[in-house]
Amino acid sequence: MFKRKDRKLARARRHLRIRKKVSGTSEVPRLSVATTARHIYAQVINDETGTTLAFASSLDPEVKTQVRNGGNVEAARLVGKVIGERAQAKGISKVVFDRGGSLFHGRVAAVAEGARESGLEF
């Protein structure tokens, strides 16, 4: 069985490996997903300037009122929809997806699904 430290180190290594290939530009920014046990966070980032263009999380009032627990798949899908709507409002329609070293499964996949439902392409 993996120890917690080994698991965190493995995720960090995967994240670095992904970030070598995935980078956001002003035309096609990066949609980054971060998870904790209780919440999920997503942001659209322009890596050329180092700025966050849009941000959404399960702590946002529009998500928090609709779900009881911020760390489940339902909350993740809502966060994906909200980040997609906020990106669309800023004129962003295409992004590259950064799963942050996590597996594309469960909550991370639900964020991607919600973002696609709201009109983001990746």
C-alpha positions as a printed Julia matrix, in Angstrom:
122×3 Matrix{Float64}:
   0.0    0.0     0.0
   1.23   3.49   -0.84
   2.05   5.71    2.07
   0.52   9.19    1.97
   3.9   10.81    1.31
   4.58   8.5    -1.64
   1.14   9.18   -3.09
   1.6   12.96   -2.86
   5.06  12.69   -4.43
   3.72  10.56   -7.3
   0.94  13.1    -7.99
   3.46  15.96   -7.93
   5.67  14.11  -10.44
   2.71  13.47  -12.75
   1.77  17.14  -12.51
   5.28  18.26  -13.51
   5.29  15.79  -16.4
   1.95  17.16  -17.62
   3.02  20.8   -17.21
   6.02  20.21  -19.5
   3.54  19.65  -22.33
   0.48  21.71  -21.33
   0.77  25.5   -21.32
  -1.85  28.21  -21.72
  -1.53  31.1   -24.14
  -3.62  34.22  -24.64
  -5.47  32.5   -27.51
  -5.87  29.1   -25.8
  -5.53  29.39  -22.01
  -5.13  26.47  -19.59
  -8.06  25.14  -17.53
  -6.45  23.92  -14.32
  -8.29  21.7   -11.82
  -7.28  21.26   -8.17
  -9.03  19.04   -5.65
  -9.1   18.63   -1.91
 -11.18  16.22    0.12
 -13.86  18.86    0.75
 -13.74  21.15   -2.28
 -12.81  21.45   -5.94
 -11.28  24.46   -7.68
 -10.9   25.38  -11.35
  -9.19  28.31  -12.99
  -8.47  29.48  -16.52
  -4.86  30.68  -16.74
  -2.77  32.53  -19.31
   0.74  31.19  -18.63
   2.44  33.75  -20.87
   1.51  36.59  -18.51
   0.91  34.48  -15.4
  -2.63  35.75  -14.92
  -5.83  34.01  -13.9
  -8.6   34.88  -16.35
 -11.5   33.09  -14.62
 -11.95  31.21  -11.36
 -14.64  28.97   -9.86
 -14.82  26.66   -6.88
 -17.27  24.7    -4.79
 -17.04  27.58   -2.28
 -18.72  30.02   -4.71
 -22.21  31.06   -3.56
 -23.88  29.92   -6.79
 -22.43  26.41   -6.35
 -22.63  26.23   -2.56
 -26.38  26.88   -2.51
 -27.08  24.03   -4.94
 -25.0   21.26   -3.36
 -24.67  20.07    0.2
 -21.13  18.7    -0.08
 -18.47  20.54   -2.1
 -16.26  17.48   -2.57
 -18.48  15.26   -4.68
 -19.04  14.68   -8.41
 -22.23  16.74   -8.49
 -20.38  19.79   -7.11
 -17.54  19.2    -9.57
 -19.94  19.23  -12.53
 -21.44  22.52  -11.3
 -17.97  24.04  -10.89
 -17.24  23.01  -14.49
 -20.4   24.71  -15.72
 -19.65  27.89  -13.77
 -16.04  28.09  -14.99
 -17.25  27.52  -18.55
 -19.81  30.31  -18.29
 -17.29  32.72  -16.78
 -14.72  31.91  -19.47
 -17.35  32.37  -22.22
 -18.24  35.76  -20.7
 -14.59  36.8   -21.1
 -14.55  35.64  -24.74
 -12.71  32.36  -24.17
 -14.06  29.39  -26.11
 -11.03  27.06  -26.38
  -8.82  25.85  -23.54
  -6.27  23.15  -22.82
  -7.18  20.91  -19.89
  -4.73  20.46  -17.0
  -5.82  17.68  -14.66
  -3.16  18.62  -12.13
  -1.57  15.2   -11.84
  -4.86  13.57  -10.83
  -6.39  10.79  -12.87
  -8.99  11.87  -15.44
 -11.67  10.15  -13.44
 -14.46  11.03  -11.04
 -14.46  14.66   -9.96
 -11.8   15.8   -12.45
 -13.73  14.26  -15.34
 -16.95  15.84  -14.0
 -15.37  19.32  -14.14
 -14.36  18.66  -17.75
 -17.86  17.43  -18.59
 -19.49  20.48  -17.0
 -17.14  22.85  -18.84
 -17.93  21.13  -22.15
 -21.66  21.39  -21.43
 -21.31  25.15  -20.99
 -19.56  25.5   -24.36
 -15.81  25.29  -23.75
 -13.86  23.28  -26.32
 -10.88  21.04  -25.47
